[in-house]
Amino acid sequence: MDRVKRTLAPYLLVLPGGLWLVVFFAVPMATMVSLSLQEGDVVNGFVFTGHWQNYVESLADYQTQLIRSLVYGAVTSFVLIVLAFPVAYWIAFYGGRRKATYLFLILLPFFVSFVLRTISWRMLLTDDGVLLHPLKEAGILPGDFQVLGSATAVIAGLVYSFLPFMVLPIYVALERIDPRVVEAARDLYASPVSSFTKVIFPLALPGVFAGVLMTFVPASSDYVNSELLGSSETTMIGQVIQSKFLSNSDYPSASALSFTLMAVLLVGIFVYARALGTEDVMKVAAR
């Protein structure tokens, strides 16, 4: 009896999580696969016909929005690395006893609704807002200068929204670096730049890798920032999918677009992992 319990114990531990994934991931995904191959409308109903043309038509109609979303996601991830690395570096090496406080301050905005935070950015970037209006009145900016409704506004909102997701994994990777390794590099007369590029940054790559995964995917599929901060010229694929699902009730096209986006993101992640050298990154992380 004890042997049976020991044999079943691992499976029983996995069972709740497995059931959760089946009910809330596998079943919805299978439903969306079926929807993406259906034809019809809300009035007459949808019928499964294996209509693969949904994928071809959706990609042909919205390839501009798809490419724009990927570009926005890539730019957002790059800007996040540039902004998050110095912050994580300072907290990891110079934060002292207040590291937890600094990390809490970075996470503090997440105690406010995501939509409300994005709306606050809209109020900040509007032409008569507290940021641009005084600058225009002082003559620093021209009267027709505008940020809201541009790609800059959308990317700025995305960077603000996902900054903690880049800071935290980089901080964890930097926190694991033995300070004696950095000191050894300095003892060997390595310059600060060489010490960073040849010691610190390679050891922090697992954090950068994880941070990009945690920001590129949601940033590329986001629709809130482009909806509230952008215009018709900055429409992202997430907006199209949201509109087709909730406004137009075009479930087959929306499902096809969703799987197309998922496939493109998976291919992009695979290429990124291969280019970065996942095995080398994991070896560094395991040290």
ZIHU-V251814 format. One record per pair of residues at least 4 apart in sequence whose ideal C-beta (glycine too) atoms are under 7 Angstrom apart, sorted by sequence separation. I is the first residue (numbers start at 1). J is the second residue. If there is no record, write none. Layout:
BEGIN
I J
I J
END
This chain:
BEGIN
1 5
2 6
3 7
4 8
5 9
8 12
9 13
10 14
11 15
14 18
15 19
16 20
17 21
18 22
19 23
20 24
21 25
22 26
23 27
24 28
25 29
26 30
27 31
28 32
29 33
30 34
31 35
32 36
34 38
40 44
53 57
54 58
55 59
56 60
57 61
58 62
59 63
62 66
63 67
64 68
65 69
66 70
67 71
68 72
69 73
70 74
71 75
72 76
73 77
74 78
75 79
76 80
77 81
78 82
79 83
80 84
81 85
83 87
84 88
85 89
86 90
87 91
88 92
89 93
90 94
91 95
95 99
98 102
99 103
100 104
101 105
102 106
103 107
104 108
112 116
113 117
114 118
115 119
116 120
117 121
118 122
119 123
120 124
121 125
122 126
125 129
129 133
132 136
133 137
134 138
141 145
146 150
149 153
151 155
152 156
153 157
154 158
155 159
156 160
157 161
158 162
159 163
162 166
163 167
164 168
166 170
167 171
168 172
169 173
170 174
171 175
172 176
177 181
179 183
180 184
181 185
182 186
183 187
184 188
186 190
190 194
191 195
192 196
193 197
194 198
195 199
196 200
197 201
198 202
199 203
200 204
201 205
204 208
205 209
206 210
207 211
208 212
209 213
210 214
211 215
212 216
213 217
215 219
216 220
217 221
218 222
222 226
223 227
224 228
225 229
226 230
230 234
235 239
237 241
238 242
239 243
240 244
241 245
242 246
243 247
244 248
250 254
251 255
252 256
253 257
254 258
255 259
256 260
257 261
258 262
259 263
260 264
261 265
262 266
263 267
264 268
265 269
266 270
267 271
268 272
269 273
270 274
271 275
272 276
277 281
278 282
279 283
280 284
281 285
282 286
21 26
22 27
40 45
90 95
112 117
124 129
127 132
128 133
135 140
136 141
147 152
148 153
177 182
185 190
190 195
195 200
196 201
235 240
243 248
273 278
276 281
40 46
123 129
124 130
125 131
135 141
147 153
244 250
245 251
39 46
40 47
95 102
124 131
136 143
38 46
39 47
91 99
109 117
226 234
38 47
132 141
136 145
186 195
226 235
244 253
245 254
38 48
39 49
185 195
226 236
244 254
35 46
37 48
38 49
91 102
37 49
39 51
91 103
227 239
37 50
38 51
132 145
182 195
223 236
226 239
241 254
34 48
37 51
185 199
222 236
37 52
132 147
223 238
222 238
223 239
241 257
37 54
182 199
221 238
240 257
241 258
36 54
181 199
182 200
127 146
223 242
237 257
127 148
125 147
126 148
125 148
177 200
237 261
122 148
177 203
125 153
173 203
174 204
173 204
173 206
174 207
170 204
173 207
172 207
121 157
170 207
169 207
170 208
118 157
121 160
221 261
169 210
170 211
169 211
166 211
169 214
220 265
165 211
114 161
217 265
165 214
166 215
165 215
162 215
110 164
162 218
213 269
107 164
162 219
106 164
212 272
106 167
158 219
158 222
161 225
158 225
209 276
157 225
154 225
154 226
157 229
209 281
154 229
206 281
83 159
153 229
154 230
205 281
153 230
206 284
76 155
80 159
84 163
88 167
92 171
205 284
206 285
75 155
79 159
83 163
87 167
91 171
154 234
148 229
149 230
203 284
72 154
76 158
80 162
84 166
88 170
92 174
149 231
202 284
72 155
76 159
80 163
84 167
88 171
92 175
151 234
150 234
81 166
85 170
89 174
72 158
76 162
80 166
84 170
88 174
125 229
118 224
122 228
118 225
122 229
121 229
115 224
119 228
114 224
118 228
118 229
81 208
84 211
80 211
77 212
80 215
77 215
76 215
77 216
74 216
77 219
73 216
76 219
73 219
72 219
73 220
72 220
70 220
69 220
72 236
69 236
68 236
69 237
69 238
65 235
65 236
66 237
65 237
62 237
65 240
62 240
70 264
58 253
62 257
66 261
54 252
58 256
66 264
54 253
58 257
55 256
59 260
54 256
58 260
46 251
55 260
46 252
42 249
39 252
38 252
35 251
36 252
35 252
36 255
35 255
36 256
32 255
36 259
32 258
32 259
END
